[in-house]
Amino acid sequence: MSASGYHPCGTARMGPADDPMAVVDHRGRCHAVDGLVVADASIMPTVPRANINLSTIMIGEMIGEWIRTQPGEYGL
């Protein structure tokens, strides 16, 4: 059996378009794929010191609210 006690995050790092390691911008919009939005723990640029559960919920809620209230920012 294999298991992890870690909370994986940071695989689709958030950052400016000129950062070669960044995948999405500060609103979760993918730099390379139009219409793709990432709203989970993968956009955290670094691994936080605490449990990521509440931070991940906040990311999803905030990006969901932006999509609902500002659909033009997301091409909708």
N, CA, C and O atoms as a Tinker XYZ file with bonds, in Angstrom:
   304  protein
     1  N      0.835000   -1.173000    0.000000    73     2
     2  CA     0.000000    0.000000    0.000000    64     1     3
     3  C      0.884000    1.241000    0.000000    63     2     4     5
     4  O      1.953000    1.272000    0.609000    81     3
     5  N      0.413000    2.238000   -0.686000    73     3     6
     6  CA     1.120000    3.510000   -0.736000    64     5     7
     7  C      0.134000    4.626000   -0.461000    63     6     8     9
     8  O     -1.013000    4.565000   -0.904000    81     7
     9  N      0.563000    5.634000    0.260000    73     7    10
    10  CA    -0.316000    6.761000    0.574000    64     9    11
    11  C      0.523000    8.021000    0.746000    63    10    12    13
    12  O      1.738000    7.961000    0.940000    81    11
    13  N     -0.140000    9.136000    0.672000    73    11    14
    14  CA     0.533000   10.416000    0.843000    64    13    15
    15  C     -0.173000   11.216000    1.927000    63    14    16    17
    16  O     -1.402000   11.284000    1.953000    81    15
    17  N      0.582000   11.806000    2.801000    73    15    18
    18  CA     0.027000   12.700000    3.809000    64    17    19
    19  C      0.090000   14.138000    3.366000    63    18    20    21
    20  O     -0.309000   15.043000    4.100000    81    19
    21  N      0.591000   14.351000    2.165000    73    19    22
    22  CA     0.731000   15.697000    1.636000    64    21    23
    23  C     -0.522000   16.106000    0.894000    63    22    24    25
    24  O     -1.325000   15.260000    0.499000    81    23
    25  N     -0.687000   17.392000    0.706000    73    23    26
    26  CA    -1.813000   17.935000   -0.027000    64    25    27
    27  C     -1.279000   18.493000   -1.343000    63    26    28    29
    28  O     -0.765000   19.611000   -1.371000    81    27
    29  N     -1.391000   17.731000   -2.437000    73    27    30
    30  CA    -0.821000   18.183000   -3.700000    64    29    31
    31  C     -1.450000   19.497000   -4.175000    63    30    32    33
    32  O     -2.668000   19.671000   -4.131000    81    31
    33  N     -0.617000   20.389000   -4.615000    73    31    34
    34  CA    -1.092000   21.645000   -5.179000    64    33    35
    35  C      0.051000   22.255000   -5.987000    63    34    36    37
    36  O      1.186000   21.781000   -5.936000    81    35
    37  N     -0.262000   23.297000   -6.721000    73    35    38
    38  CA     0.767000   24.011000   -7.465000    64    37    39
    39  C      1.136000   23.420000   -8.805000    63    38    40    41
    40  O      2.190000   23.762000   -9.341000    81    39
    41  N      0.314000   22.544000   -9.375000    73    39    42
    42  CA     0.655000   21.930000  -10.659000    64    41    43
    43  C      0.277000   22.797000  -11.850000    63    42    44    45
    44  O      0.807000   22.594000  -12.942000    81    43
    45  N     -0.622000   23.757000  -11.671000    73    43    46
    46  CA    -0.990000   24.704000  -12.726000    64    45    47
    47  C     -0.829000   26.106000  -12.136000    63    46    48    49
    48  O     -1.795000   26.855000  -11.991000    81    47
    49  N      0.379000   26.425000  -11.813000    73    47    50
    50  CA     0.755000   27.620000  -11.063000    64    49    51
    51  C      0.166000   28.923000  -11.612000    63    50    52    53
    52  O      0.102000   29.129000  -12.824000    81    51
    53  N     -0.258000   29.787000  -10.703000    73    51    54
    54  CA    -0.793000   31.095000  -11.042000    64    53    55
    55  C      0.343000   32.109000  -11.137000    63    54    56    57
    56  O      1.263000   32.098000  -10.320000    81    55
    57  N      0.273000   32.981000  -12.136000    73    55    58
    58  CA     1.278000   34.022000  -12.286000    64    57    59
    59  C      1.073000   34.802000  -13.567000    63    58    60    61
    60  O      0.162000   34.497000  -14.337000    81    59
    61  N      1.901000   35.798000  -13.806000    73    59    62
    62  CA     1.763000   36.614000  -15.020000    64    61    63
    63  C      2.132000   35.819000  -16.269000    63    62    64    65
    64  O      2.848000   34.820000  -16.194000    81    63
    65  N      1.638000   36.269000  -17.406000    73    63    66
    66  CA     1.866000   35.568000  -18.671000    64    65    67
    67  C      3.346000   35.478000  -19.036000    63    66    68    69
    68  O      3.744000   34.550000  -19.740000    81    67
    69  N      4.170000   36.418000  -18.575000    73    67    70
    70  CA     5.594000   36.380000  -18.912000    64    69    71
    71  C      6.411000   35.454000  -18.000000    63    70    72    73
    72  O      7.618000   35.308000  -18.194000    81    71
    73  N      5.769000   34.837000  -17.021000    73    71    74
    74  CA     6.430000   33.857000  -16.148000    64    73    75
    75  C      6.381000   32.495000  -16.846000    63    74    76    77
    76  O      5.290000   31.966000  -17.059000    81    75
    77  N      7.519000   31.917000  -17.206000    73    75    78
    78  CA     7.503000   30.641000  -17.938000    64    77    79
    79  C      6.931000   29.474000  -17.130000    63    78    80    81
    80  O      6.552000   28.460000  -17.716000    81    79
    81  N      6.860000   29.590000  -15.809000    73    79    82
    82  CA     6.307000   28.519000  -14.976000    64    81    83
    83  C      4.814000   28.688000  -14.703000    63    82    84    85
    84  O      4.173000   27.770000  -14.193000    81    83
    85  N      4.257000   29.846000  -15.036000    73    83    86
    86  CA     2.844000   30.122000  -14.755000    64    85    87
    87  C      1.943000   29.535000  -15.837000    63    86    88    89
    88  O      2.256000   29.597000  -17.026000    81    87
    89  N      0.827000   28.967000  -15.407000    73    87    90
    90  CA    -0.139000   28.359000  -16.316000    64    89    91
    91  C     -1.401000   29.216000  -16.423000    63    90    92    93
    92  O     -1.991000   29.323000  -17.498000    81    91
    93  N     -1.817000   29.831000  -15.297000    73    91    94
    94  CA    -3.031000   30.644000  -15.280000    64    93    95
    95  C     -2.743000   32.029000  -14.719000    63    94    96    97
    96  O     -1.738000   32.237000  -14.038000    81    95
    97  N     -3.639000   32.982000  -15.011000    73    95    98
    98  CA    -3.500000   34.323000  -14.440000    64    97    99
    99  C     -4.191000   34.386000  -13.078000    63    98   100   101
   100  O     -4.648000   33.363000  -12.568000    81    99
   101  N     -4.267000   35.568000  -12.494000    73    99   102
   102  CA    -4.828000   35.731000  -11.148000    64   101   103
   103  C     -6.325000   35.455000  -11.070000    63   102   104   105
   104  O     -6.868000   35.386000   -9.967000    81   103
   105  N     -7.001000   35.297000  -12.184000    73   103   106
   106  CA    -8.427000   34.965000  -12.202000    64   105   107
   107  C     -8.677000   33.527000  -12.652000    63   106   108   109
   108  O     -9.818000   33.146000  -12.915000    81   107
   109  N     -7.614000   32.730000  -12.740000    73   107   110
   110  CA    -7.757000   31.317000  -13.082000    64   109   111
   111  C     -7.837000   31.028000  -14.567000    63   110   112   113
   112  O     -8.026000   29.874000  -14.953000    81   111
   113  N     -7.698000   32.044000  -15.416000    73   111   114
   114  CA    -7.765000   31.849000  -16.874000    64   113   115
   115  C     -6.435000   31.319000  -17.387000    63   114   116   117
   116  O     -5.376000   31.872000  -17.091000    81   115
   117  N     -6.505000   30.247000  -18.154000    73   115   118
   118  CA    -5.306000   29.613000  -18.691000    64   117   119
   119  C     -4.651000   30.520000  -19.728000    63   118   120   121
   120  O     -5.336000   31.106000  -20.567000    81   119
   121  N     -3.325000   30.637000  -19.671000    73   119   122
   122  CA    -2.594000   31.479000  -20.623000    64   121   123
   123  C     -2.605000   30.888000  -22.026000    63   122   124   125
   124  O     -2.663000   31.639000  -23.000000    81   123
   125  N     -2.553000   29.578000  -22.158000    73   123   126
   126  CA    -2.361000   28.946000  -23.465000    64   125   127
   127  C     -3.641000   28.422000  -24.121000    63   126   128   129
   128  O     -3.648000   28.168000  -25.325000    81   127
   129  N     -4.720000   28.256000  -23.355000    73   127   130
   130  CA    -5.944000   27.674000  -23.897000    64   129   131
   131  C     -7.107000   28.628000  -23.641000    63   130   132   133
   132  O     -7.492000   28.839000  -22.491000    81   131
   133  N     -7.666000   29.200000  -24.696000    73   131   134
   134  CA    -8.797000   30.109000  -24.538000    64   133   135
   135  C    -10.001000   29.378000  -23.963000    63   134   136   137
   136  O    -10.317000   28.265000  -24.381000    81   135
   137  N    -10.669000   30.006000  -23.006000    73   135   138
   138  CA   -11.879000   29.453000  -22.420000    64   137   139
   139  C    -11.660000   28.460000  -21.294000    63   138   140   141
   140  O    -12.626000   28.010000  -20.678000    81   139
   141  N    -10.417000   28.107000  -21.009000    73   139   142
   142  CA   -10.134000   27.163000  -19.930000    64   141   143
   143  C     -9.887000   27.932000  -18.632000    63   142   144   145
   144  O     -9.041000   28.824000  -18.576000    81   143
   145  N    -10.640000   27.572000  -17.589000    73   143   146
   146  CA   -10.494000   28.198000  -16.273000    64   145   147
   147  C    -10.167000   27.107000  -15.269000    63   146   148   149
   148  O    -10.807000   26.056000  -15.256000    81   147
   149  N     -9.176000   27.353000  -14.432000    73   147   150
   150  CA    -8.781000   26.408000  -13.388000    64   149   151
   151  C     -9.129000   27.052000  -12.050000    63   150   152   153
   152  O     -8.696000   28.169000  -11.767000    81   151
   153  N     -9.907000   26.354000  -11.229000    73   151   154
   154  CA   -10.363000   26.914000   -9.952000    64   153   155
   155  C    -10.195000   25.891000   -8.838000    63   154   156   157
   156  O    -11.165000   25.531000   -8.171000    81   155
   157  N     -8.975000   25.424000   -8.636000    73   155   158
   158  CA    -8.714000   24.453000   -7.575000    64   157   159
   159  C     -7.324000   24.685000   -6.981000    63   158   160   161
   160  O     -6.684000   25.693000   -7.280000    81   159
   161  N     -6.862000   23.772000   -6.155000    73   159   162
   162  CA    -5.587000   23.937000   -5.453000    64   161   163
   163  C     -4.388000   23.942000   -6.390000    63   162   164   165
   164  O     -3.300000   24.350000   -5.985000    81   163
   165  N     -4.557000   23.504000   -7.614000    73   163   166
   166  CA    -3.415000   23.453000   -8.524000    64   165   167
   167  C     -2.889000   24.832000   -8.885000    63   166   168   169
   168  O     -1.743000   24.944000   -9.320000    81   167
   169  N     -3.686000   25.897000   -8.720000    73   167   170
   170  CA    -3.202000   27.230000   -9.095000    64   169   171
   171  C     -2.383000   27.919000   -8.006000    63   170   172   173
   172  O     -1.836000   28.997000   -8.241000    81   171
   173  N     -2.288000   27.322000   -6.830000    73   171   174
   174  CA    -1.479000   27.928000   -5.770000    64   173   175
   175  C     -0.012000   27.927000   -6.206000    63   174   176   177
   176  O      0.539000   26.867000   -6.502000    81   175
   177  N      0.627000   29.101000   -6.248000    73   175   178
   178  CA     2.004000   29.159000   -6.745000    64   177   179
   179  C      3.032000   28.473000   -5.842000    63   178   180   181
   180  O      4.083000   28.038000   -6.312000    81   179
   181  N      2.730000   28.379000   -4.559000    73   179   182
   182  CA     3.612000   27.682000   -3.624000    64   181   183
   183  C      2.755000   26.832000   -2.689000    63   182   184   185
   184  O      1.559000   27.078000   -2.537000    81   183
   185  N      3.365000   25.850000   -2.077000    73   183   186
   186  CA     2.658000   24.991000   -1.140000    64   185   187
   187  C      2.504000   25.750000    0.176000    63   186   188   189
   188  O      3.501000   26.155000    0.772000    81   187
   189  N      1.261000   25.949000    0.637000    73   187   190
   190  CA     1.079000   26.653000    1.908000    64   189   191
   191  C      1.517000   25.798000    3.093000    63   190   192   193
   192  O      1.591000   24.573000    2.992000    81   191
   193  N      1.802000   26.440000    4.195000    73   191   194
   194  CA     2.249000   25.717000    5.390000    64   193   195
   195  C      1.093000   25.029000    6.102000    63   194   196   197
   196  O      1.314000   24.092000    6.869000    81   195
   197  N     -0.118000   25.469000    5.866000    73   195   198
   198  CA    -1.288000   24.912000    6.545000    64   197   199
   199  C     -2.068000   23.997000    5.601000    63   198   200   201
   200  O     -1.735000   23.873000    4.423000    81   199
   201  N     -3.098000   23.367000    6.129000    73   199   202
   202  CA    -3.982000   22.538000    5.321000    64   201   203
   203  C     -4.598000   23.386000    4.208000    63   202   204   205
   204  O     -4.950000   24.544000    4.437000    81   203
   205  N     -4.729000   22.828000    3.024000    73   203   206
   206  CA    -5.192000   23.623000    1.881000    64   205   207
   207  C     -6.699000   23.579000    1.673000    63   206   208   209
   208  O     -7.195000   24.183000    0.722000    81   207
   209  N     -7.435000   22.890000    2.519000    73   207   210
   210  CA    -8.874000   22.741000    2.317000    64   209   211
   211  C     -9.599000   24.081000    2.223000    63   210   212   213
   212  O    -10.284000   24.332000    1.231000    81   211
   213  N     -9.470000   24.939000    3.216000    73   211   214
   214  CA   -10.184000   26.217000    3.200000    64   213   215
   215  C     -9.700000   27.134000    2.081000    63   214   216   217
   216  O    -10.498000   27.843000    1.467000    81   215
   217  N     -8.405000   27.122000    1.817000    73   215   218
   218  CA    -7.875000   27.948000    0.722000    64   217   219
   219  C     -8.445000   27.497000   -0.622000    63   218   220   221
   220  O     -8.765000   28.324000   -1.474000    81   219
   221  N     -8.568000   26.193000   -0.805000    73   219   222
   222  CA    -9.094000   25.655000   -2.052000    64   221   223
   223  C    -10.577000   26.001000   -2.206000    63   222   224   225
   224  O    -11.022000   26.341000   -3.302000    81   223
   225  N    -11.330000   25.918000   -1.132000    73   223   226
   226  CA   -12.744000   26.310000   -1.180000    64   225   227
   227  C    -12.858000   27.785000   -1.551000    63   226   228   229
   228  O    -13.695000   28.153000   -2.375000    81   227
   229  N    -12.024000   28.630000   -0.953000    73   227   230
   230  CA   -12.044000   30.055000   -1.248000    64   229   231
   231  C    -11.718000   30.336000   -2.715000    63   230   232   233
   232  O    -12.352000   31.185000   -3.342000    81   231
   233  N    -10.735000   29.629000   -3.257000    73   231   234
   234  CA   -10.372000   29.806000   -4.674000    64   233   235
   235  C    -11.575000   29.467000   -5.558000    63   234   236   237
   236  O    -11.933000   30.245000   -6.442000    81   235
   237  N    -12.190000   28.327000   -5.326000    73   235   238
   238  CA   -13.353000   27.922000   -6.121000    64   237   239
   239  C    -14.513000   28.881000   -5.993000    63   238   240   241
   240  O    -15.148000   29.222000   -6.990000    81   239
   241  N    -14.802000   29.325000   -4.772000    73   239   242
   242  CA   -15.901000   30.264000   -4.547000    64   241   243
   243  C    -15.631000   31.607000   -5.223000    63   242   244   245
   244  O    -16.530000   32.184000   -5.834000    81   243
   245  N    -14.396000   32.108000   -5.116000    73   243   246
   246  CA   -14.080000   33.419000   -5.684000    64   245   247
   247  C    -14.124000   33.389000   -7.212000    63   246   248   249
   248  O    -14.721000   34.268000   -7.833000    81   247
   249  N    -13.500000   32.390000   -7.814000    73   247   250
   250  CA   -13.515000   32.309000   -9.278000    64   249   251
   251  C    -14.929000   32.056000   -9.775000    63   250   252   253
   252  O    -15.326000   32.610000  -10.800000    81   251
   253  N    -15.702000   31.228000   -9.067000    73   251   254
   254  CA   -17.101000   31.020000   -9.433000    64   253   255
   255  C    -17.903000   32.310000   -9.383000    63   254   256   257
   256  O    -18.734000   32.562000  -10.255000    81   255
   257  N    -17.658000   33.127000   -8.367000    73   255   258
   258  CA   -18.346000   34.419000   -8.248000    64   257   259
   259  C    -17.938000   35.358000   -9.371000    63   258   260   261
   260  O    -18.783000   36.065000   -9.921000    81   259
   261  N    -16.653000   35.376000   -9.721000    73   259   262
   262  CA   -16.210000   36.217000  -10.846000    64   261   263
   263  C    -16.855000   35.773000  -12.151000    63   262   264   265
   264  O    -17.257000   36.615000  -12.955000    81   263
   265  N    -16.961000   34.477000  -12.375000    73   263   266
   266  CA   -17.603000   33.975000  -13.597000    64   265   267
   267  C    -19.074000   34.394000  -13.614000    63   266   268   269
   268  O    -19.602000   34.775000  -14.659000    81   267
   269  N    -19.728000   34.322000  -12.463000    73   267   270
   270  CA   -21.147000   34.687000  -12.375000    64   269   271
   271  C    -21.365000   36.192000  -12.585000    63   270   272   273
   272  O    -22.287000   36.585000  -13.299000    81   271
   273  N    -20.535000   37.027000  -11.978000    73   271   274
   274  CA   -20.767000   38.485000  -12.004000    64   273   275
   275  C    -20.037000   39.212000  -13.127000    63   274   276   277
   276  O    -20.432000   40.314000  -13.508000    81   275
   277  N    -18.973000   38.604000  -13.662000    73   275   278
   278  CA   -18.189000   39.258000  -14.720000    64   277   279
   279  C    -17.925000   38.267000  -15.858000    63   278   280   281
   280  O    -16.768000   37.971000  -16.157000    81   279
   281  N    -18.976000   37.754000  -16.494000    73   279   282
   282  CA   -18.776000   36.735000  -17.521000    64   281   283
   283  C    -17.939000   37.190000  -18.712000    63   282   284   285
   284  O    -17.294000   36.372000  -19.367000    81   283
   285  N    -17.947000   38.492000  -18.993000    73   283   286
   286  CA   -17.150000   39.030000  -20.103000    64   285   287
   287  C    -15.654000   38.815000  -19.914000    63   286   288   289
   288  O    -14.923000   38.654000  -20.891000    81   287
   289  N    -15.194000   38.812000  -18.663000    73   287   290
   290  CA   -13.783000   38.573000  -18.367000    64   289   291
   291  C    -13.371000   37.157000  -18.748000    63   290   292   293
   292  O    -12.187000   36.877000  -18.934000    81   291
   293  N    -14.348000   36.270000  -18.864000    73   291   294
   294  CA   -14.089000   34.862000  -19.155000    64   293   295
   295  C    -14.568000   34.479000  -20.557000    63   294   296   297
   296  O    -14.617000   33.296000  -20.894000    81   295
   297  N    -14.912000   35.453000  -21.353000    73   295   298
   298  CA   -15.337000   35.177000  -22.725000    64   297   299
   299  C    -16.725000   34.572000  -22.830000    63   298   300   301
   300  O    -17.037000   33.896000  -23.810000    81   299
   301  N    -17.560000   34.809000  -21.827000    73   299   302
   302  CA   -18.919000   34.252000  -21.845000    64   301   303
   303  C    -19.942000   35.290000  -22.235000    63   302   304
   304  O    -21.134000   34.988000  -22.298000    81   303
